[in-house]
Amino acid sequence: MIEFRQVYKRYPTGQLALYNVNLTIHAGEMLFITGNSGAGKSTLLKLIALLETPSKGNVLVGNMPLTHLNPRQIPSYRRKIGFIFQDPHLLYDRNVFDNVALPLLISGMPLPDIKRRVNAALDKVGLGRKTKSFPLMLSAGERQRVGIARAVVNRPTIILADEPTGNLDPELAQDIMYTFAQFNDLGATVLIASHDHGLVERMKKRTVVLQRVEL
């Protein structure tokens, strides 16, 4: 379970990104976060991933306040999280297999296990035959799927996606959303920030709407 308890976030520039957010996300839930630009959608996801910290209040994951984690515990915590960005930030000088394998190589996993994990992740996103292709050889939708495979190759319990379909046409966007739903069906907690209200409504999942606050 993920909980936000009276969470505020103000950046050093003075921008107030989140104001008194109270939210409970149940384990295994698929949740959409919507709102206008600047409403704090990305910030909310970054707080869960510990890419940002609250200015006030607490974010808890599994009843543990994230502020209680010491620096040595943070890498282990982050390995439980898969983060997908609008731009998948692929390495264009490496093929699909190597892009997806990167988090496992960094963690020191044995090569036979890496091969098994990467092939399984690519099969789940429908790219099992593209292991030797390079990013420039792929469509935008396929590149986004590589980003998803890389995010889930560690078998995270939480998947965070920040506008993952913003650069895709409607058909591809729907396809990507169904891919997230499949990972949710396997037990992952999935949070998706999106401004595409029509697509969100079609998925028929709980939706949280953030409002931009000027103070």
N, C-alpha and C positions, 0 to 999 in steps of 0.2 A: 504494500500500500504506500502511496505517495501523498503527503499532506503539506499544504501550505497554510501556515498559521500567522495571520496578520503580517503578511510579507509586503515590504516596501523595497523598491529599488530606485535609487537616484544615482545617476552617473556623475563623474567629476565635472562634466560640462554644465551640470545643473538640471539636465533633462530628467524628469520623473517618469520612469518606465512602467513601474507597477505601484499601485496604491491600495494598501490594505486588502491584499488578496487572501481569501480563505477558500481552500479547495481540497477535496478528498478524491483521489483517483484509486480505485480498487485494483488489486493485483489481478492481472488477466483481462483488464478492461481495454477497449479501444475507444479513445477519446479524441475529438477534434477541438482545436482552439482557433477561434476566428476573431475578427475585429479589424478595424481600419489600420492603415499604416501608422506605426508609432504607438500602437495600443499596448505593446509589450509581449507579443506572441513569442518572438525569438528569445527575449530575455527570460521568459518563464521556462523555456526548454533549457537554456544555458544554466539556469540556477540548479536544475535537476542534475545536469552533467558536471556541475562544479566548474564550469567555465566562467561563471560569475558567482558572487556571493551577495546575499541580501544586505541592504542598508539597515534593515530593521525586520524583526520577525524570524521565523524558523521554517526551514524546509526539512521534512523528515522523510526518509525512505526506509520502509520496514521498521518503523518506530524509532529509528536512529536519526537524531538531528545531524545534518551534514556538517554543521560547524564543529561537531565533536570529533570528526575525523582528523587525525594528525597527518602531516605531509606524506609519511611513509605508507599510509593506508589509502591515499587517494588513487594511485595507479591501479590497485586491486579493485577498488570500487568502480573505476571507470571501465574496467574490462567487462563489467556486467551491463554496460550500456552501449547500444549501437546508435550512432548519430548520423543522420542523413541530411545533407545540405541541398539547397536548390541547385548549386553547382557541385557536382560530385568530387571535384578537385582530384581527378585521376592523374597519374604520372604517365605522360604521353610517350616516354621513351621505354616503357615497360608494357608487356602484353597483359591481357586480361587476367590470366592466372597469377602473374606476379603482383598486380595491383591488389587483388583480393587477398593474396598470401601475406602481404606486408605486415598487418597487425600480429599475425602468428609468428613471423620471423622475429619481430621485435621482442615478443614475449619468450623466445627461445624454445618454441615447440619443436620436437623432432620432425625431420623432413617427411617421413612416411605418414605421420599424423596430419601434417600440413596438407599434403596432397589429398588425403581423404576428406578433410574438412572443406578445402577449397572446392573440390569437385562437387561435394554435396551442396554447398551454398550456391554454386552456379547452376546446378540442376534445378534448385528450388525457384530460381528467378528465370528459368528458361534459356540459359546461356551455356549449357553444357557442351555445346559444339563450338564455342567461341574462345576457348582457353588460349589459343595462340594468336588471336587477333589483337591488334593494337587499337587504342581508343579512337584514333582518327578514321579507322575502318568501320566504326560503329555508328548507328543512328543515335539521335539524342536520347530516345527512349532506352536503347540498349546501354548507353553510357550511364544513365541513371540507375539501371538495373545492376550494373557493375558496382556502383556506389552502394547500393542496398546489400549486395552480396558481401562486400567488404565490411559493412557495418554489422552484419549478422554472423560472420564466420566465427566469431568468438562465442556464439550461442548466447547472446545477451538475454537477460530477463526483462530489460526495458529497452524499447526502441523509440527514439525521438526523431521526428522528421520535420524539418523546417522548410516549408513551401516546396516540397519535393516535386510538385508537378507544375511549377510556375513557368517553366520553359517548354512545356509539352502541349501538343494539340489535344483536344478533348478526348479522343479515343484512346490515345496513349496514357493520358492522365487517369482515365478510368481503369485502365489495365494495371497501372502502378498501384492504385488504391486497392485493387483486389489482391495484389501481391502482399501488401501490408496486412490485409484481412486474413490471408493464409497464415502468416506468422502469428497473428493474434489467435487464430484457431489452434495453433500449436502451444499456446500458453503464455506468449510474451505479452507484456503490457505495452500498448502502442499509443503514443501521443503524436498527433499530427497538427502542425500549425498551417492553416490554409486560408486564403482569401477567396477561394472559389466556392461560393455559397451553394451553387447548384450541385456541384460534385459532392459536397459535404452532405447535403440533404439526401442525395440518392443513396449514400452509404448507410443511412438510418442508424447512426450511432449517437451517443450522447455528445452534445456540443456545448462548449463554454465560450461565451462571447465577452471579450475584453473591451473595455471602453477607455479611450484616451483621456487622461486627466491632466489639466493644466493648473499647477499650483505654484 
